[in-house]
């Protein structure tokens, strides 16, 4: 699978802006085929290169012909959209983007799942979920470049269209993907705005005469900062922003669990799984809701293909090699954050961990008075910076989709002023939803179930459909097992999330953020 695929990649490292050409429809990067020309006569600048389409029947005897011919598919629209506007990324950029998108506030509620699962099953489920999602991540990285169709699938929906068909892909994948982008941006506004309020109070500490803003006003301040930063044109241009977001994510995760452990275990904590369960049915649904919380902690799969699309690719240096290198480094860091958070958080707070906010809320609630204000302020500042940075990378697929609507119809790139207006509209649209539904964070289990197939199930089915492994072989059985298990788990987790919401209720304070 390694050497044969590597020889079939035939892309140019740079994606300059080409002249307008006809753009076809379909699932991948759709383009008009270029004429066959010898490599020596091919111009050095080639637009949006793709993978060689030399027929497989002349391999390996046809390898010299493969090297002599340069078959390239051109898609001018790719050079106009923010995800593929620049293809000069590298393994470092991939690591920054992956780490920034793969870790966030959702990791801080992992101890809540442990209160239901207990020590043993909590650690087992978290470990298995981490290995499972890392495997599906590997599948997506490998599927980015198709040597059979000659396309680079630069977006998750394009790969879903190629695997399931356009109609089915929209039915099963569109809403989870859109939620993982737009819904995450809404959640980031809620988190960033509320933490900004806390940060102001820590700085002021009752000594200054300034009055704190209302929560809606803090949401607006955070949104304005995110919208201003969103004017950076493409995914490669926010690599520095993602680096800052990754550093601050690791920073606040480490600070929170270190401070919690240093303060010692809370008095009277219990580690018994869900001691308040009144019946076996409630216990089962709580367990499933805990699995939804764990699955929601592993996000970012909907951005992996987009991140890889920023890299150059050719037959000797396929993009999957540096991409996987960056992914391995970033997920090593993610594991170093998630596992200590879950284990140390559960050890420190046990059943006293707040369901809303998890470790961050617990830190302010239990140690707000006996912890140095500088540490609390630094933690809050890291959360705010990470939220602003994560907003950019999660908003990029939405920006790309909005701008593609214009470029498809007008056959020209989006003017800078219209790009600024569209991104501002998206940001303030998320602000309106955050104000209208400020209790979105309490639906973590349910949302985790809805988004779970994107992470754990769909990549397995895509591999079966596109790569077609040998029937009844180990790879065939593994992907079928994980795909079916992922879909079944998604169904029961969604049902459990709905049941828990009905039973326990949700403080649905519409248009009343606190």
C-alpha positions in Angstrom: 0.0 0.0 0.0 2.9 2.4 0.7 5.3 2.3 -2.3 2.6 1.7 -5.0 0.5 4.6 -3.8 3.5 6.8 -3.4 4.5 6.4 -7.1 1.0 7.4 -8.3 0.9 10.8 -6.8 1.7 13.5 -9.3 1.1 17.0 -8.0 3.0 20.2 -8.2 4.1 21.9 -4.9 2.6 25.3 -5.6 -0.9 26.3 -6.5 -0.8 29.6 -8.3 -3.8 31.5 -9.5 -4.8 30.1 -12.9 -6.9 31.7 -15.6 -10.6 30.9 -15.4 -11.6 27.5 -16.8 -14.8 25.5 -16.8 -15.5 23.9 -13.5 -17.5 20.7 -13.5 -19.7 19.2 -10.7 -19.0 16.2 -8.6 -17.6 15.0 -5.3 -13.8 15.8 -5.5 -11.7 18.5 -7.0 -13.5 18.5 -10.3 -11.5 19.7 -13.3 -10.9 19.5 -17.0 -8.1 17.1 -18.0 -5.0 18.5 -19.6 -3.3 17.2 -22.7 -0.6 14.7 -22.5 2.8 16.4 -22.8 6.3 15.2 -22.0 7.6 16.3 -18.6 10.4 18.2 -20.1 8.0 20.4 -22.1 5.5 20.9 -19.3 5.5 24.5 -18.0 7.0 24.8 -14.5 3.8 26.5 -13.2 0.8 24.2 -13.2 -2.5 25.0 -11.5 -3.9 22.8 -8.7 -2.1 19.6 -9.6 -3.7 16.3 -9.2 -2.8 12.6 -9.3 -1.7 10.8 -12.3 -4.4 9.0 -14.3 -2.1 6.6 -16.2 -4.0 3.3 -16.5 -3.1 0.7 -13.9 -2.6 -2.0 -16.6 0.7 -0.6 -17.7 2.2 -0.8 -14.1 4.9 -1.7 -13.3 6.2 -2.1 -16.9 4.6 1.3 -17.6 6.4 3.1 -14.8 8.9 4.8 -17.2 5.9 6.0 -19.2 4.4 7.3 -16.0 7.4 9.3 -15.3 7.7 10.6 -18.8 4.0 11.7 -19.0 2.6 14.5 -16.9 -1.2 14.2 -16.7 -2.7 16.9 -14.6 -6.3 17.9 -13.9 -6.8 21.6 -13.4 -9.4 23.2 -11.1 -9.1 27.0 -11.1 -11.7 27.3 -8.3 -9.3 25.6 -5.9 -7.0 28.6 -6.1 -9.9 30.9 -5.1 -11.0 29.1 -2.0 -9.5 29.6 1.5 -8.7 25.9 2.2 -6.8 25.3 -1.1 -5.8 28.8 -2.0 -2.3 28.0 -0.7 -0.7 24.6 -0.9 2.6 25.4 0.7 2.0 23.7 4.1 4.3 21.3 5.8 4.4 18.8 8.7 4.8 21.6 11.2 1.7 23.5 10.0 -0.2 20.2 10.1 0.8 19.6 13.7 -0.2 23.2 14.7 -3.6 22.9 13.0 -4.3 19.4 14.3 -3.4 20.2 17.9 -5.4 23.4 17.9 -8.5 21.6 16.5 -8.0 18.4 18.4 -8.0 19.7 21.9 -10.3 22.2 23.6 -12.7 22.9 26.4 -14.6 19.6 25.6 -11.7 17.8 27.2 -12.3 19.4 30.6 -15.6 17.5 31.1 -14.0 14.1 30.8 -14.0 13.6 34.6 -17.8 13.9 34.4 -17.8 10.7 32.3 -15.6 9.0 34.9 -18.2 9.7 37.6 -20.5 7.4 35.7 -18.0 4.8 34.4 -15.7 4.6 37.4 -12.0 4.2 37.5 -11.5 1.0 35.5 -14.1 1.4 32.8 -13.4 5.1 32.5 -9.7 4.5 31.7 -10.5 1.6 29.4 -13.1 3.5 27.4 -11.0 6.6 27.1 -8.0 4.5 25.9 -10.0 2.5 23.4 -11.7 5.6 22.1 -8.3 7.3 21.6 -6.9 4.3 19.7 -10.0 4.0 17.6 -10.2 7.6 16.5 -6.4 7.6 15.8 -7.0 4.6 13.5 -9.8 6.4 11.6 -7.6 9.5 11.4 -5.0 7.4 9.7 -7.6 6.2 7.2 -8.6 9.7 6.3 -5.0 10.8 5.8 -4.5 7.8 3.4 -7.8 8.5 1.6 -7.0 12.1 0.9 -5.2 11.2 -2.4 -7.0 8.8 -4.7 -4.7 7.2 -7.3 -7.8 5.7 -9.1 -9.8 8.8 -9.7 -6.9 11.3 -9.9 -8.2 13.6 -7.3 -7.2 15.1 -4.0 -10.3 15.1 -1.7 -9.6 18.4 0.0 -12.8 18.5 2.1 -14.6 15.9 4.2 -17.8 16.2 2.2 -16.0 15.6 -1.1 -14.7 12.3 0.2 -18.1 11.5 1.5 -19.6 12.2 -1.9 -17.0 10.0 -3.6 -17.7 7.1 -1.2 -21.4 7.3 -0.6 -22.8 9.3 -3.5 -23.8 12.9 -3.3 -27.4 12.3 -2.2 -26.5 9.8 0.6 -23.5 12.0 1.7 -25.8 15.0 2.2 -28.2 12.8 4.2 -25.8 11.2 6.6 -22.8 13.6 6.8 -23.8 17.1 6.0 -25.4 18.0 9.3 -22.7 16.5 11.6 -20.0 18.2 9.6 -21.8 21.6 9.6 -22.4 21.3 13.3 -18.8 20.4 14.1 -17.8 23.6 12.3 -20.6 26.1 13.0 -21.8 24.6 16.3 -18.2 24.5 17.7 -17.9 28.2 16.8 -21.0 28.9 18.8 -19.7 26.9 21.8 -16.4 28.8 21.6 -18.2 32.2 21.8 -20.1 31.0 24.9 -16.9 29.7 26.5 -14.8 32.7 25.4 -17.3 35.3 26.5 -18.0 33.8 29.9 -14.2 33.3 30.6 -13.6 36.9 29.5 -16.0 37.9 32.2 -14.1 35.8 34.8 -10.8 37.2 33.6 -12.0 40.7 34.1 -13.1 40.0 37.6 -9.8 38.4 38.4 -7.9 41.4 37.1 -10.2 43.9 38.8 -10.6 41.9 42.1 -12.8 44.6 43.5 -10.0 47.2 43.5 -11.0 49.1 40.3 -14.0 51.2 39.8 -14.9 49.8 36.4 -18.1 47.9 36.1 -18.1 44.5 34.4 -20.0 44.2 31.1 -23.1 42.0 30.8 -22.6 38.5 29.5 -24.1 39.4 26.2 -21.6 42.3 25.9 -18.8 39.9 26.7 -20.0 37.6 24.0 -20.0 40.5 21.6 -16.4 41.5 22.6 -15.2 38.0 22.0 -17.1 37.7 18.7 -15.6 41.0 17.4 -12.1 39.8 18.2 -12.8 36.5 16.4 -14.3 38.2 13.4 -11.4 40.6 13.1 -8.9 37.6 13.1 -11.0 35.7 10.7 -10.1 38.2 7.9 -6.9 36.2 7.4 -7.4 34.8 3.9 -6.7 31.1 4.0 -5.9 28.1 6.1 -2.1 28.3 5.6 -2.2 32.0 6.7 -3.5 31.1 10.1 -0.7 28.6 10.9 0.7 31.0 13.4 -2.7 31.5 15.0 -3.0 27.7 15.3 0.4 27.5 16.9 -0.6 30.1 19.5 -3.9 28.2 20.0 -2.1 24.9 20.4 0.4 26.3 23.0 -2.4 27.9 25.0 -4.5 24.7 24.9 -1.6 22.6 26.3 -1.0 25.4 28.8 -4.4 25.7 30.4 -5.0 21.9 30.3 -1.7 21.4 32.2 -2.3 24.3 34.6 -5.8 23.1 35.5 -4.8 19.6 36.4 -1.5 20.5 38.1 -3.2 23.1 40.3 -6.0 20.7 41.2 -3.7 17.9 42.2 -1.4 20.4 44.1 -4.4 21.5 46.2 -5.2 17.9 47.1 -8.3 15.7 47.0 -11.5 17.3 48.0 -13.0 16.1 51.3 -15.8 13.6 51.2 -15.4 12.8 47.5 -16.9 9.5 46.2 -15.5 7.4 43.3 -18.5 5.1 43.1 -20.0 5.1 39.6 -23.2 7.1 39.5 -24.3 6.6 43.1 -27.6 8.5 42.4 -28.9 6.1 39.8 -32.3 4.9 41.0 -32.9 2.1 38.5 -31.1 -0.1 36.1 -32.5 1.7 33.0 -31.3 5.1 34.3 -27.9 3.5 34.9 -27.7 2.2 31.4 -28.6 5.5 29.8 -26.1 7.3 32.0 -23.4 4.9 30.8 -24.2 5.6 27.2 -24.3 9.4 27.9 -20.8 9.0 29.4 -19.6 7.4 26.2 -21.0 10.3 24.3 -19.0 12.7 26.4 -15.8 10.7 25.7 -16.5 10.6 22.0 -17.2 14.4 22.0 -13.7 14.9 23.5 -12.1 13.7 20.2 -13.1 16.2 17.6 -11.3 17.6 14.6 -11.6 14.7 12.1 -13.8 16.9 10.0 -10.8 19.2 9.5 -8.1 16.6 8.7 -8.6 16.5 4.9 -8.8 20.3 4.8 -5.5 20.6 6.7 -3.9 18.0 4.4 -5.1 20.0 1.4 -2.8 22.8 2.3 0.2 20.6 1.5 2.0 20.1 -1.8 2.1 16.6 -3.2 4.1 14.8 -5.9 4.8 11.2 -6.8 8.0 11.1 -4.7 6.7 13.1 -1.8 2.9 12.4 -1.3 1.3 14.7 1.2 0.2 11.8 3.4 3.8 11.3 4.7 4.3 14.8 6.3 0.6 14.9 7.3 0.8 11.7 9.3 4.1 12.8 10.8 2.4 16.0 12.0 -0.6 14.1 13.2 1.5 11.7 15.3 3.3 14.5 17.1 0.1 16.5 17.8 -1.8 13.5 19.1 1.0 12.6 21.4 0.5 16.0 22.9 -3.2 15.6 23.0 -2.9 12.3 24.9 -0.5 14.0 27.3 -3.3 16.5 28.0 -6.5 14.4 27.9 -5.4 11.5 30.1 -4.0 13.6 33.0 -7.1 15.8 32.9 -9.5 12.9 33.2 -7.5 10.9 35.8 -6.3 13.8 37.9 -9.7 15.6 37.7 -11.6 12.5 38.8 -9.1 11.8 41.6 -9.3 15.4 42.9 -13.1 16.1 42.7 -14.7 12.7 42.3 -18.5 13.0 42.2 -18.2 16.7 43.1 -17.1 17.6 39.5 -19.5 20.2 38.0 -21.4 18.9 35.0 -21.2 22.3 33.3 -17.7 23.4 32.6 -16.1 20.4 34.3 -12.5 21.1 35.4 -12.5 24.8 34.6 -15.6 25.4 36.7 -14.3 23.2 39.5 -11.1 25.2 39.6 -12.9 28.5 40.1 -15.5 27.0 42.4 -13.3 25.1 44.8 -9.9 26.9 44.5 -10.9 30.5 43.5 -9.9 31.8 47.0 -6.8 29.7 47.9 -5.0 29.9 44.5 -2.8 32.7 43.4 -4.9 35.1 41.3 -2.0 35.3 38.8 -2.4 31.5 38.1 -6.2 31.8 37.8 -5.8 34.8 35.5 -3.2 33.1 33.3 -5.5 30.0 33.0 -8.4 32.2 32.0 -6.3 34.1 29.5 -5.1 30.8 27.9 -8.7 29.7 27.5 -9.7 32.9 25.8 -6.8 32.9 23.4 -7.3 29.2 22.6 -11.0 29.9 21.9 -10.3 32.8 19.6 -7.6 30.7 17.7 -9.9 27.6 17.5 -12.7 29.7 16.1 -10.5 30.4 13.0 -9.8 26.8 12.1 -13.3 25.6 12.8 -14.8 28.5 10.9 -12.6 27.9 7.8 -14.8 25.1 6.3 -17.8 27.4 6.6 -15.9 30.3 5.0 -14.9 27.9 2.2 -18.4 26.7 1.6 -19.9 30.2 1.5 -17.2 31.4 -0.9 -17.6 28.4 -3.1 -21.2 29.3 -3.7 -20.0 32.6 -5.2 -17.1 31.2 -7.3 -19.2 28.4 -8.8 -21.8 30.9 -10.0 -19.6 33.8 -11.0 -16.5 31.9 -12.2 -14.2 34.3 -10.5 -12.6 34.8 -7.1 -14.5 36.5 -4.3 -13.7 40.2 -3.9 -11.9 41.0 -0.6 -14.7 43.3 0.6 -17.4 40.6 0.0 -15.2 38.0 1.8 -15.0 40.4 4.8 -18.7 40.8 4.9 -19.5 37.1 4.6 -17.1 36.2 7.4 -18.5 39.0 9.6 -22.0 37.7 8.9 -21.0 34.2 9.9 -19.3 35.4 13.1 -22.2 37.5 14.3 -24.7 34.8 13.2 -22.9 32.5 15.7 -23.1 35.3 18.3 -26.8 35.4 17.9 -27.1 31.7 18.3 -24.9 31.8 21.4 -27.1 34.4 23.0 -30.2 32.6 22.0 -29.0 29.1 23.2 -26.5 29.7 26.0 -27.1 26.2 27.5 -25.6 24.5 24.4 -22.7 23.0 26.6 -25.1 21.0 28.7 -26.0 19.0 25.5 -22.5 17.5 25.2 -23.6 13.9 25.4 -26.3 14.2 22.8 -24.1 16.3 20.5 -21.2 13.8 20.9 -23.6 11.0 19.7 -24.6 13.0 16.6 -21.0 13.8 15.6 -19.6 10.4 16.5 -20.0 8.7 13.1 -17.8 11.4 11.5 -15.0 10.4 13.8 -15.5 6.7 14.4 -17.7 5.2 11.6 -17.6 7.0 8.3 -13.9 6.7 7.7 -14.1 2.9 8.0 -17.0 2.7 5.4 -15.1 5.1 3.1 -12.1 2.9 3.2 -14.2 -0.2 2.3 -15.9 1.7 -0.5 -12.9 3.4 -2.1 -9.9 1.1 -1.4 -11.9 -2.1 -1.6 -9.8 -4.4 0.7 -9.8 -8.1 0.1 -13.2 -9.5 1.1 -13.2 -11.4 4.4 -9.6 -10.4 5.0 -8.4 -8.8 8.3 -8.7 -5.2 7.1 -12.1 -5.9 5.6 -13.4 -7.4 8.9 -11.8 -4.7 11.1 -13.4 -1.8 9.1 -16.8 -3.5 8.9 -16.7 -4.2 12.7 -15.6 -0.7 13.7 -18.0 1.0 11.2 -21.1 -1.0 12.3 -20.1 -0.6 16.0 -19.6 3.2 15.5 -23.1 3.6 13.9 -24.7 1.4 16.6 -22.9 3.4 19.4 -24.0 6.6 17.8 -27.7 5.5 17.8 -27.7 4.4 21.4 -25.7 7.5 22.6 -28.2 9.8 20.9 -31.1 8.0 22.5 -29.3 8.1 25.9 -28.6 11.8 25.5 -32.3 12.5 24.8 -33.4 10.4 27.7 -31.0 12.1 30.2 -32.2 15.5 29.0 -35.8 14.5 29.5 -35.2 13.0 32.9 -32.8 15.5 34.4 -34.0 18.5 32.4 -32.0 21.3 30.9 -32.0 24.9 32.2 -33.2 26.3 28.9 -32.6 30.0 29.5 -33.2 31.3 26.0 -31.6 34.7 25.4 -30.4 34.7 29.0 -26.7 33.9 29.0 -25.1 33.6 32.5 
